[in-house]
Amino acid sequence: VWAELSVAVQDGVEGSTLELYRQALAARRAEPAMGEGGLIWVDEALDPAADALTFRRTDAGGGPAVTVVINLSDQPLRLPASLGTSVIVESSDSVAVMTDDHSTDPYLVIGAETTVWLRA
């Protein structure tokens, strides 16, 4: 069972846990807000019934913030553009920036059980 989770098996495999961690660590080095800075829980941007956790990391040096949304549900989640639409890291390929026919404002849809890191 554990052999399929080894580094040798996951190395270079898109979507693997190893590659997700490598992407997240690279983003942490590149995004100052993911290192030093404050943490703010965000709840006003989502439907109160949404089964999600959302927080924003701020850069102590005044640079761009990073917003993290964790969709804990088994349904896709629509996020307002105010949270950000520039995806830094995503835990699955079920993340899409979209617009609808009635508006030019983009929004983000993340799939079930998916986490996304956004440049705010």
DOFI-146939 format. One line per field, with one value per atom (N, C-alpha, C, O): x, y, z; atom name. Coordinates in nm, 2 decimals, padded with zeros to 4 digits. Example, Ala and Ser with C-alpha at 12.3 -4.5 7.8 and 13.67 -1.06 7.14 Angstrom:
2
c1	01.32 / 01.23 / 01.32 / 01.42 / 01.28 / 01.37 / 01.29 / 01.34
c2	-00.57 / -00.45 / -00.33 / -00.33 / -00.22 / -00.11 / 00.00 / 00.11
c3	00.78 / 00.78 / 00.78 / 00.85 / 00.71 / 00.71 / 00.79 / 00.80
at	N / CA / C / O / N / CA / C / O
! end
This chain:
120
c1	00.08 / 00.00 / 00.09 / 00.06 / 00.19 / 00.27 / 00.36 / 00.40 / 00.39 / 00.48 / 00.43 / 00.51 / 00.30 / 00.24 / 00.25 / 00.23 / 00.28 / 00.30 / 00.44 / 00.47 / 00.53 / 00.68 / 00.72 / 00.65 / 00.83 / 00.88 / 00.91 / 00.88 / 00.97 / 01.00 / 00.88 / 00.89 / 00.77 / 00.65 / 00.58 / 00.53 / 00.59 / 00.52 / 00.60 / 00.55 / 00.73 / 00.82 / 00.79 / 00.79 / 00.75 / 00.72 / 00.58 / 00.55 / 00.50 / 00.36 / 00.27 / 00.24 / 00.22 / 00.12 / 00.00 / -00.06 / -00.03 / -00.15 / -00.11 / -00.20 / 00.01 / 00.05 / 00.07 / 00.09 / 00.06 / 00.08 / 00.22 / 00.23 / 00.32 / 00.45 / 00.46 / 00.52 / 00.41 / 00.42 / 00.34 / 00.38 / 00.22 / 00.15 / 00.23 / 00.24 / 00.29 / 00.38 / 00.49 / 00.53 / 00.55 / 00.66 / 00.61 / 00.68 / 00.49 / 00.44 / 00.41 / 00.43 / 00.35 / 00.32 / 00.44 / 00.44 / 00.55 / 00.67 / 00.74 / 00.79 / 00.73 / 00.79 / 00.71 / 00.76 / 00.57 / 00.49 / 00.52 / 00.52 / 00.54 / 00.58 / 00.71 / 00.72 / 00.80 / 00.93 / 00.91 / 00.97 / 00.82 / 00.79 / 00.70 / 00.70 / 00.61 / 00.50 / 00.53 / 00.51 / 00.58 / 00.61 / 00.49 / 00.51 / 00.37 / 00.25 / 00.24 / 00.17 / 00.30 / 00.29 / 00.39 / 00.40 / 00.48 / 00.58 / 00.55 / 00.48 / 00.60 / 00.58 / 00.45 / 00.41 / 00.38 / 00.26 / 00.14 / 00.15 / 00.03 / -00.08 / -00.17 / -00.16 / -00.27 / -00.37 / -00.51 / -00.53 / -00.59 / -00.73 / -00.83 / -00.82 / -00.92 / -01.03 / -01.13 / -01.16 / -01.16 / -01.25 / -01.39 / -01.39 / -01.49 / -01.62 / -01.73 / -01.84 / -01.70 / -01.81 / -01.82 / -01.93 / -01.73 / -01.73 / -01.81 / -01.84 / -01.83 / -01.89 / -02.04 / -02.07 / -02.11 / -02.25 / -02.23 / -02.15 / -02.30 / -02.29 / -02.31 / -02.26 / -02.38 / -02.41 / -02.29 / -02.29 / -02.20 / -02.08 / -02.00 / -01.97 / -01.97 / -01.88 / -01.74 / -01.68 / -01.68 / -01.55 / -01.48 / -01.55 / -01.35 / -01.27 / -01.20 / -01.14 / -01.19 / -01.12 / -01.04 / -01.10 / -00.92 / -00.84 / -00.74 / -00.71 / -00.70 / -00.61 / -00.48 / -00.48 / -00.37 / -00.24 / -00.19 / -00.19 / -00.15 / -00.11 / 00.04 / 00.11 / 00.10 / 00.25 / 00.29 / 00.23 / 00.38 / 00.42 / 00.49 / 00.49 / 00.54 / 00.60 / 00.51 / 00.55 / 00.38 / 00.28 / 00.26 / 00.19 / 00.31 / 00.29 / 00.15 / 00.07 / 00.13 / 00.00 / -00.03 / 00.06 / -00.16 / -00.20 / -00.23 / -00.24 / -00.24 / -00.27 / -00.39 / -00.40 / -00.50 / -00.62 / -00.62 / -00.59 / -00.65 / -00.66 / -00.81 / -00.87 / -00.86 / -01.00 / -01.00 / -00.94 / -01.05 / -01.06 / -01.21 / -01.28 / -01.24 / -01.38 / -01.39 / -01.33 / -01.46 / -01.47 / -01.59 / -01.61 / -01.67 / -01.79 / -01.77 / -01.66 / -01.87 / -01.87 / -01.93 / -01.96 / -01.95 / -02.00 / -01.91 / -01.83 / -01.91 / -01.83 / -01.87 / -01.98 / -01.78 / -01.80 / -01.77 / -01.66 / -01.86 / -01.84 / -01.78 / -01.84 / -01.67 / -01.61 / -01.62 / -01.60 / -01.64 / -01.64 / -01.50 / -01.40 / -01.49 / -01.36 / -01.29 / -01.17 / -01.36 / -01.30 / -01.20 / -01.11 / -01.21 / -01.11 / -00.98 / -00.88 / -00.99 / -00.88 / -00.91 / -00.99 / -00.85 / -00.87 / -00.73 / -00.73 / -00.62 / -00.49 / -00.45 / -00.41 / -00.46 / -00.43 / -00.28 / -00.21 / -00.24 / -00.10 / -00.08 / 00.01 / -00.16 / -00.15 / -00.29 / -00.38 / -00.31 / -00.44 / -00.42 / -00.33 / -00.51 / -00.49 / -00.55 / -00.53 / -00.62 / -00.68 / -00.69 / -00.67 / -00.72 / -00.74 / -00.89 / -00.92 / -00.96 / -01.10 / -01.12 / -01.20 / -01.04 / -01.04 / -01.05 / -00.98 / -01.15 / -01.17 / -01.21 / -01.29 / -01.15 / -01.19 / -01.29 / -01.27 / -01.41 / -01.52 / -01.59 / -01.57 / -01.67 / -01.76 / -01.89 / -01.90 / -02.00 / -02.13 / -02.18 / -02.11 / -02.29 / -02.34 / -02.39 / -02.40 / -02.42 / -02.48 / -02.37 / -02.41 / -02.25 / -02.15 / -02.01 / -01.98 / -01.93 / -01.79 / -01.70 / -01.58 / -01.76 / -01.68 / -01.64 / -01.74 / -01.52 / -01.48 / -01.52 / -01.53 / -01.53 / -01.55 / -01.47 / -01.44 / -01.45 / -01.38 / -01.47 / -01.55 / -01.45 / -01.52 / -01.42 / -01.33 / -01.43 / -01.34 / -01.42 / -01.53 / -01.36 / -01.43 / -01.44 / -01.39 / -01.51 / -01.53 / -01.40 / -01.31 / -01.39 / -01.27 / -01.14 / -01.05 / -01.14 / -01.03 / -00.99 / -01.07 / -00.86 / -00.80 / -00.73 / -00.67 / -00.75 / -00.68 / -00.62 / -00.68 / -00.50 / -00.43 / -00.44 / -00.40 / -00.48 / -00.51 / -00.43 / -00.42 / -00.38 / -00.32 / -00.43 / -00.51 / -00.45 / -00.56 / -00.53 / -00.62
c2	-00.12 / 00.00 / 00.13 / 00.22 / 00.13 / 00.25 / 00.27 / 00.39 / 00.17 / 00.19 / 00.29 / 00.36 / 00.30 / 00.39 / 00.53 / 00.63 / 00.56 / 00.69 / 00.73 / 00.84 / 00.66 / 00.69 / 00.80 / 00.83 / 00.87 / 00.98 / 00.93 / 01.00 / 00.81 / 00.76 / 00.75 / 00.77 / 00.71 / 00.70 / 00.83 / 00.86 / 00.93 / 01.06 / 01.17 / 01.27 / 01.15 / 01.25 / 01.28 / 01.20 / 01.41 / 01.46 / 01.42 / 01.45 / 01.36 / 01.32 / 01.44 / 01.46 / 01.50 / 01.61 / 01.56 / 01.46 / 01.64 / 01.61 / 01.52 / 01.49 / 01.47 / 01.39 / 01.48 / 01.60 / 01.42 / 01.49 / 01.55 / 01.66 / 01.48 / 01.53 / 01.66 / 01.76 / 01.66 / 01.78 / 01.89 / 02.01 / 01.86 / 01.97 / 02.03 / 02.16 / 01.96 / 02.01 / 02.09 / 02.20 / 02.05 / 02.12 / 02.25 / 02.36 / 02.25 / 02.38 / 02.47 / 02.59 / 02.42 / 02.51 / 02.56 / 02.68 / 02.48 / 02.53 / 02.64 / 02.74 / 02.62 / 02.72 / 02.85 / 02.96 / 02.84 / 02.96 / 03.03 / 03.15 / 02.95 / 03.01 / 03.10 / 03.20 / 03.05 / 03.12 / 03.24 / 03.35 / 03.24 / 03.35 / 03.45 / 03.57 / 03.41 / 03.51 / 03.55 / 03.47 / 03.67 / 03.71 / 03.70 / 03.67 / 03.71 / 03.70 / 03.56 / 03.53 / 03.46 / 03.32 / 03.29 / 03.18 / 03.39 / 03.37 / 03.45 / 03.41 / 03.57 / 03.67 / 03.74 / 03.77 / 03.78 / 03.86 / 03.81 / 03.71 / 03.88 / 03.85 / 03.75 / 03.71 / 03.69 / 03.60 / 03.66 / 03.69 / 03.67 / 03.72 / 03.61 / 03.57 / 03.58 / 03.49 / 03.56 / 03.68 / 03.51 / 03.58 / 03.50 / 03.38 / 03.57 / 03.50 / 03.58 / 03.53 / 03.71 / 03.79 / 03.77 / 03.81 / 03.70 / 03.69 / 03.56 / 03.55 / 03.47 / 03.34 / 03.33 / 03.40 / 03.25 / 03.22 / 03.15 / 03.06 / 03.20 / 03.14 / 02.99 / 02.92 / 02.94 / 02.79 / 02.72 / 02.59 / 02.79 / 02.72 / 02.64 / 02.69 / 02.52 / 02.44 / 02.46 / 02.38 / 02.58 / 02.62 / 02.70 / 02.76 / 02.69 / 02.78 / 02.87 / 02.83 / 03.00 / 03.10 / 03.19 / 03.24 / 03.21 / 03.31 / 03.38 / 03.33 / 03.50 / 03.58 / 03.60 / 03.64 / 03.58 / 03.61 / 03.74 / 03.76 / 03.84 / 03.97 / 03.97 / 03.91 / 04.05 / 04.07 / 04.18 / 04.29 / 04.15 / 04.25 / 04.37 / 04.48 / 04.35 / 04.46 / 04.53 / 04.62 / 04.50 / 04.58 / 04.52 / 04.59 / 04.41 / 04.35 / 04.28 / 04.29 / 04.22 / 04.15 / 04.04 / 03.97 / 04.04 / 03.93 / 03.80 / 03.80 / 03.70 / 03.57 / 03.52 / 03.52 / 03.48 / 03.42 / 03.27 / 03.23 / 03.20 / 03.05 / 03.01 / 03.05 / 02.93 / 02.88 / 02.73 / 02.67 / 02.67 / 02.53 / 02.49 / 02.51 / 02.42 / 02.37 / 02.24 / 02.14 / 02.23 / 02.10 / 02.02 / 01.91 / 02.07 / 02.01 / 01.91 / 01.91 / 01.84 / 01.75 / 01.82 / 01.75 / 01.95 / 02.03 / 02.14 / 02.19 / 02.18 / 02.30 / 02.42 / 02.43 / 02.52 / 02.64 / 02.76 / 02.76 / 02.85 / 02.97 / 03.08 / 03.11 / 03.14 / 03.25 / 03.38 / 03.39 / 03.49 / 03.62 / 03.66 / 03.62 / 03.75 / 03.80 / 03.88 / 03.89 / 03.93 / 04.00 / 03.92 / 03.98 / 03.79 / 03.71 / 03.69 / 03.66 / 03.72 / 03.71 / 03.61 / 03.51 / 03.63 / 03.53 / 03.48 / 03.41 / 03.53 / 03.48 / 03.36 / 03.38 / 03.25 / 03.12 / 03.10 / 03.10 / 03.08 / 03.06 / 02.90 / 02.85 / 02.84 / 02.69 / 02.64 / 02.70 / 02.52 / 02.46 / 02.31 / 02.25 / 02.25 / 02.11 / 02.01 / 01.89 / 02.06 / 01.97 / 02.05 / 02.18 / 01.99 / 02.06 / 02.11 / 02.15 / 02.11 / 02.15 / 02.29 / 02.32 / 02.38 / 02.53 / 02.60 / 02.57 / 02.69 / 02.77 / 02.91 / 02.94 / 03.00 / 03.14 / 03.16 / 03.12 / 03.21 / 03.22 / 03.35 / 03.43 / 03.38 / 03.49 / 03.43 / 03.33 / 03.51 / 03.46 / 03.56 / 03.66 / 03.53 / 03.60 / 03.74 / 03.83 / 03.76 / 03.89 / 03.98 / 04.10 / 03.94 / 04.03 / 04.00 / 03.89 / 04.10 / 04.08 / 04.06 / 04.03 / 04.07 / 04.04 / 03.89 / 03.81 / 03.86 / 03.72 / 03.66 / 03.74 / 03.54 / 03.47 / 03.34 / 03.29 / 03.28 / 03.15 / 03.04 / 03.06 / 02.92 / 02.80 / 02.70 / 02.67 / 02.65 / 02.54 / 02.42 / 02.42 / 02.31 / 02.18 / 02.13 / 02.19 / 02.03 / 01.96 / 01.92 / 01.88 / 01.94 / 01.90 / 01.95 / 01.87 / 02.08 / 02.14 / 02.26 / 02.33 / 02.28 / 02.40 / 02.49 / 02.43 / 02.62 / 02.71 / 02.82 / 02.88 / 02.86 / 02.98 / 03.09 / 03.06 / 03.20 / 03.31 / 03.44 / 03.47 / 03.50 / 03.64 / 03.73 / 03.75 / 03.80 / 03.89 / 04.03 / 04.12
c3	00.00 / 00.00 / 00.00 / -00.08 / 00.08 / 00.10 / -00.02 / -00.05 / -00.10 / -00.21 / -00.31 / -00.37 / -00.33 / -00.43 / -00.38 / -00.46 / -00.26 / -00.20 / -00.19 / -00.14 / -00.24 / -00.22 / -00.31 / -00.41 / -00.28 / -00.36 / -00.50 / -00.60 / -00.51 / -00.64 / -00.74 / -00.86 / -00.68 / -00.76 / -00.79 / -00.90 / -00.69 / -00.71 / -00.77 / -00.82 / -00.78 / -00.83 / -00.98 / -01.06 / -01.00 / -01.14 / -01.19 / -01.30 / -01.10 / -01.14 / -01.10 / -00.99 / -01.21 / -01.18 / -01.10 / -01.13 / -01.00 / -00.92 / -00.80 / -00.71 / -00.79 / -00.67 / -00.55 / -00.56 / -00.43 / -00.31 / -00.30 / -00.26 / -00.35 / -00.35 / -00.43 / -00.38 / -00.55 / -00.63 / -00.58 / -00.59 / -00.51 / -00.45 / -00.34 / -00.33 / -00.26 / -00.15 / -00.21 / -00.16 / -00.32 / -00.38 / -00.43 / -00.42 / -00.50 / -00.54 / -00.43 / -00.44 / -00.32 / -00.21 / -00.14 / -00.10 / -00.13 / -00.07 / -00.16 / -00.11 / -00.29 / -00.38 / -00.37 / -00.38 / -00.36 / -00.35 / -00.22 / -00.21 / -00.11 / 00.02 / 00.01 / 00.07 / -00.07 / -00.08 / -00.17 / -00.15 / -00.27 / -00.36 / -00.31 / -00.36 / -00.22 / -00.18 / -00.03 / 00.06 / -00.01 / 00.13 / 00.22 / 00.34 / 00.18 / 00.27 / 00.32 / 00.42 / 00.26 / 00.30 / 00.41 / 00.46 / 00.44 / 00.54 / 00.66 / 00.75 / 00.66 / 00.77 / 00.75 / 00.63 / 00.85 / 00.84 / 00.92 / 00.98 / 00.91 / 00.99 / 00.92 / 00.80 / 01.00 / 00.95 / 00.99 / 01.10 / 00.89 / 00.91 / 00.86 / 00.74 / 00.94 / 00.90 / 00.81 / 00.85 / 00.70 / 00.61 / 00.60 / 00.57 / 00.64 / 00.63 / 00.56 / 00.52 / 00.54 / 00.48 / 00.33 / 00.27 / 00.26 / 00.12 / 00.07 / -00.05 / 00.16 / 00.13 / 00.18 / 00.28 / 00.11 / 00.16 / 00.30 / 00.32 / 00.40 / 00.54 / 00.54 / 00.63 / 00.45 / 00.44 / 00.38 / 00.39 / 00.32 / 00.26 / 00.36 / 00.47 / 00.32 / 00.41 / 00.37 / 00.30 / 00.41 / 00.37 / 00.48 / 00.56 / 00.48 / 00.56 / 00.47 / 00.36 / 00.51 / 00.43 / 00.52 / 00.62 / 00.48 / 00.56 / 00.46 / 00.36 / 00.51 / 00.43 / 00.51 / 00.63 / 00.44 / 00.50 / 00.44 / 00.32 / 00.53 / 00.48 / 00.49 / 00.58 / 00.40 / 00.39 / 00.49 / 00.48 / 00.58 / 00.68 / 00.61 / 00.66 / 00.49 / 00.41 / 00.32 / 00.25 / 00.33 / 00.25 / 00.11 / 00.03 / 00.08 / -00.05 / -00.06 / 00.03 / -00.18 / -00.19 / -00.09 / -00.05 / -00.05 / 00.04 / -00.03 / -00.16 / 00.04 / -00.01 / 00.06 / 00.18 / -00.02 / 00.04 / 00.02 / -00.10 / 00.12 / 00.11 / 00.13 / 00.23 / 00.04 / 00.05 / 00.05 / -00.04 / 00.15 / 00.17 / 00.16 / 00.25 / 00.05 / 00.03 / 00.09 / 00.04 / 00.20 / 00.27 / 00.23 / 00.28 / 00.14 / 00.10 / -00.02 / -00.08 / -00.06 / -00.17 / -00.30 / -00.39 / -00.29 / -00.40 / -00.44 / -00.36 / -00.57 / -00.61 / -00.53 / -00.48 / -00.52 / -00.45 / -00.54 / -00.60 / -00.55 / -00.63 / -00.54 / -00.43 / -00.58 / -00.50 / -00.57 / -00.69 / -00.49 / -00.56 / -00.60 / -00.53 / -00.70 / -00.74 / -00.64 / -00.64 / -00.54 / -00.43 / -00.35 / -00.29 / -00.35 / -00.29 / -00.37 / -00.31 / -00.50 / -00.59 / -00.70 / -00.68 / -00.81 / -00.92 / -00.98 / -01.07 / -00.92 / -00.96 / -00.87 / -00.76 / -00.93 / -00.86 / -00.85 / -00.94 / -00.72 / -00.69 / -00.69 / -00.75 / -00.61 / -00.59 / -00.58 / -00.52 / -00.64 / -00.62 / -00.59 / -00.65 / -00.51 / -00.47 / -00.57 / -00.55 / -00.67 / -00.77 / -00.90 / -00.90 / -01.01 / -01.13 / -01.15 / -01.26 / -01.04 / -01.05 / -01.00 / -00.92 / -01.06 / -01.03 / -01.16 / -01.25 / -01.17 / -01.29 / -01.26 / -01.18 / -01.34 / -01.34 / -01.45 / -01.56 / -01.41 / -01.51 / -01.51 / -01.42 / -01.61 / -01.62 / -01.67 / -01.73 / -01.63 / -01.68 / -01.79 / -01.82 / -01.85 / -01.96 / -01.92 / -02.00 / -01.79 / -01.75 / -01.69 / -01.66 / -01.68 / -01.61 / -01.67 / -01.72 / -01.67 / -01.71 / -01.59 / -01.61 / -01.47 / -01.35 / -01.34 / -01.35 / -01.33 / -01.31 / -01.17 / -01.08 / -01.16 / -01.04 / -01.05 / -01.15 / -00.93 / -00.93 / -00.88 / -00.79 / -00.94 / -00.90 / -00.86 / -00.94 / -00.74 / -00.70 / -00.67 / -00.62 / -00.70 / -00.69 / -00.55 / -00.45 / -00.53 / -00.40 / -00.34 / -00.41 / -00.21 / -00.13 / -00.20 / -00.22 / -00.23 / -00.30 / -00.22 / -00.16 / -00.22 / -00.16 / -00.26 / -00.36 / -00.25 / -00.35 / -00.28 / -00.18 / -00.32 / -00.27 / -00.38 / -00.49 / -00.34 / -00.44 / -00.40 / -00.28 / -00.50 / -00.48 / -00.47 / -00.57 / -00.36 / -00.33 / -00.39 / -00.38
at	N / CA / C / O / N / CA / C / O / N / CA / C / O / N / CA / C / O / N / CA / C / O / N / CA / C / O / N / CA / C / O / N / CA / C / O / N / CA / C / O / N / CA / C / O / N / CA / C / O / N / CA / C / O / N / CA / C / O / N / CA / C / O / N / CA / C / O / N / CA / C / O / N / CA / C / O / N / CA / C / O / N / CA / C / O / N / CA / C / O / N / CA / C / O / N / CA / C / O / N / CA / C / O / N / CA / C / O / N / CA / C / O / N / CA / C / O / N / CA / C / O / N / CA / C / O / N / CA / C / O / N / CA / C / O / N / CA / C / O / N / CA / C / O / N / CA / C / O / N / CA / C / O / N / CA / C / O / N / CA / C / O / N / CA / C / O / N / CA / C / O / N / CA / C / O / N / CA / C / O / N / CA / C / O / N / CA / C / O / N / CA / C / O / N / CA / C / O / N / CA / C / O / N / CA / C / O / N / CA / C / O / N / CA / C / O / N / CA / C / O / N / CA / C / O / N / CA / C / O / N / CA / C / O / N / CA / C / O / N / CA / C / O / N / CA / C / O / N / CA / C / O / N / CA / C / O / N / CA / C / O / N / CA / C / O / N / CA / C / O / N / CA / C / O / N / CA / C / O / N / CA / C / O / N / CA / C / O / N / CA / C / O / N / CA / C / O / N / CA / C / O / N / CA / C / O / N / CA / C / O / N / CA / C / O / N / CA / C / O / N / CA / C / O / N / CA / C / O / N / CA / C / O / N / CA / C / O / N / CA / C / O / N / CA / C / O / N / CA / C / O / N / CA / C / O / N / CA / C / O / N / CA / C / O / N / CA / C / O / N / CA / C / O / N / CA / C / O / N / CA / C / O / N / CA / C / O / N / CA / C / O / N / CA / C / O / N / CA / C / O / N / CA / C / O / N / CA / C / O / N / CA / C / O / N / CA / C / O / N / CA / C / O / N / CA / C / O / N / CA / C / O / N / CA / C / O / N / CA / C / O / N / CA / C / O / N / CA / C / O / N / CA / C / O / N / CA / C / O / N / CA / C / O / N / CA / C / O / N / CA / C / O / N / CA / C / O / N / CA / C / O / N / CA / C / O / N / CA / C / O / N / CA / C / O / N / CA / C / O / N / CA / C / O / N / CA / C / O / N / CA / C / O / N / CA / C / O / N / CA / C / O / N / CA / C / O / N / CA / C / O / N / CA / C / O / N / CA / C / O
! end
